[in-house]
Amino acid sequence: MSDPRWRLRLPRRTARLRLTVLYGVAFLVCGAAVLAVVTYLVFGSASTNIGNSNQPPSATFNGKIPAALVHQAGGFDIVPVSVPVGDVRQAGRYDMVSIRMPVAASQVPVLTPAQRAKLLAGALVQVHYDEREILIISALALAVIAVMAAAIGWIIAGRVLRPLSTITAAARRIAASSLHERLALHGPDDELRELGDTLDSLFARLEASFQAQRRFAANASHELRTPLTRERALLQVTMADPASTTDTWQAVSRELLTSNAEQERLIEALLTLASGEAGTGASEPLDLADISSEALTAACPAISRLGLHVQIDIQPASLDGDPLLVQQLVTNLIDNAVRHNIPDGDIQIATKTIGDRAVLSVTNPGQVIPAAEVDRLFQPFQRFGPRPARREGGHGLGLSIVRAIAAAHGATITAKPRPGGGLSIEVDFPPPVLSQPRQPRQPQAGRAARVQIRG
């Protein structure tokens, strides 16, 4: 058996090699076509003219030719004459002209048919020989030029595909720890430059996603570790106190239950956020007005306790979505408006249909928020201003849950700070594509219901 090391290995079918082969084949095909056309036009017409050489001469000379111009050559009279270019025909390497001379019959040798056929056969042999010679030389020249064209194509393909090598090397080099690197391709604004810019945008999104995940993990661990640390300290202090009584332990138990409820709310919020980012389940027709009314009813105790004023402008608004996730979105928006409100403040809640899109808007007064800080509020565990009281259950996940659920439904969120303080948030859902939802509750006289709740 032969040694595997000496086996013939075909080159790898790279894009550069394929382009080079395509260049070479295209050049050979075009060159062969040009050579065939030229050969047919030149030698085909010449052979036809020679084969029809028994035609009468086309050039006629009237008058006498001086004897000084006539000389003998092999039994023929040779006369130098000038004829129009149109009367000249090509026959291989010779120019042939048919002429008629008014000379005496004794001065012109008479050719027998055999001599004429012999001369014609010799001319044809010479023409075929010249044709083969030219074809061979042309074929050799075409082969040499094709090799040169392939070499030039190899060089050109390498220069054109050089950005791909840069992109491949950078993609292999960039990992989770080096997502800050960019390709930053230079050169003409072509498809390869567009591919490089697209990959740079992808790397930027991946970097932002990895950073968000790291911040989320750090913040989540901090939020979960804080109540555990407080619970452990409370238990250690109570156990170390020799004067601890049953009342003391009951008070500690109540503190632990409160802390446990806080952790439970945090874990539920994290699960809701994960569900929103994972996407929607089975979508079904929904009415945003019904969902908003139910969420507002659930928030009435907190609204009454804080003495807030609620203005409701609810109109039917149909959409397709996950009922649980849409319910969480509306609930979190209302809870956020209640938690970050001001004493004796107000909340404006409205649902409506613009075109065929359902729109939910929630507006509340509060602390003055710079426009540059609005986007940060939709990040997990991000808050603006002082940390809200733990009894309010604020963990900085409400708006991030809203954004995740909206993204899962293809909805857009528009958040604008109010000039006097507070925030106005509008969620615009895409048009419904499923069957029509159940008949919503119609407001009186065909107008939007406007209700004001005072605590």
HELIX and SHEET records of a PDB file:
HELIX    1   1 PRO A    4  TRP A    6  5                                   3    
HELIX    2   2 ALA A   15  THR A   39  1                                  25    
HELIX    3   3 TYR A   40  GLY A   44  3                                   5    
HELIX    4   4 SER A   45  GLY A   51  1                                   7    
HELIX    5   5 ALA A   67  LEU A   69  5                                   3    
HELIX    6   6 VAL A   85  ASP A   87  5                                   3    
HELIX    7   7 ALA A  105  GLN A  107  5                                   3    
HELIX    8   8 PRO A  113  VAL A  160  1                                  48    
HELIX    9   9 ARG A  162  ARG A  173  1                                  12    
HELIX   10  10 ALA A  176  SER A  178  5                                   3    
HELIX   11  11 GLU A  191  ALA A  240  1                                  50    
HELIX   12  12 THR A  246  ALA A  278  1                                  33    
HELIX   13  13 LEU A  288  ALA A  298  1                                  11    
HELIX   14  14 CYS A  300  LEU A  306  1                                   7    
HELIX   15  15 PRO A  323  ARG A  339  1                                  17    
HELIX   16  16 ALA A  371  GLU A  373  5                                   3    
HELIX   17  17 ASP A  375  PHE A  378  5                                   4    
HELIX   18  18 ARG A  390  GLU A  392  5                                   3    
HELIX   19  19 GLY A  398  ALA A  408  1                                  11    
HELIX   20  20 GLN A  444  GLY A  446  5                                   3    
SHEET    1   A 2 ALA A  59  THR A  60  0                                        
SHEET    2   A 2 ILE A  99  ARG A 100  1                                        
SHEET    1   B 2 HIS A  71  ALA A  73  0                                        
SHEET    2   B 2 PHE A  76  ILE A  78 -1                                        
SHEET    1   C 2 ARG A  89  ALA A  91  0                                        
SHEET    2   C 2 TYR A  94  MET A  96 -1                                        
SHEET    1   D 2 GLU A 284  ASP A 287  0                                        
SHEET    2   D 2 SER A 318  GLY A 321 -1                                        
SHEET    1   E 6 THR A 412  PRO A 417  0                                        
SHEET    2   E 6 LEU A 423  ASP A 428 -1                                        
SHEET    3   E 6 ARG A 357  ASN A 364 -1                                        
SHEET    4   E 6 ASP A 346  ILE A 354 -1                                        
SHEET    5   E 6 HIS A 309  ILE A 314  1                                        
SHEET    6   E 6 ALA A 449  ARG A 454 -1                                        
END                                                                             
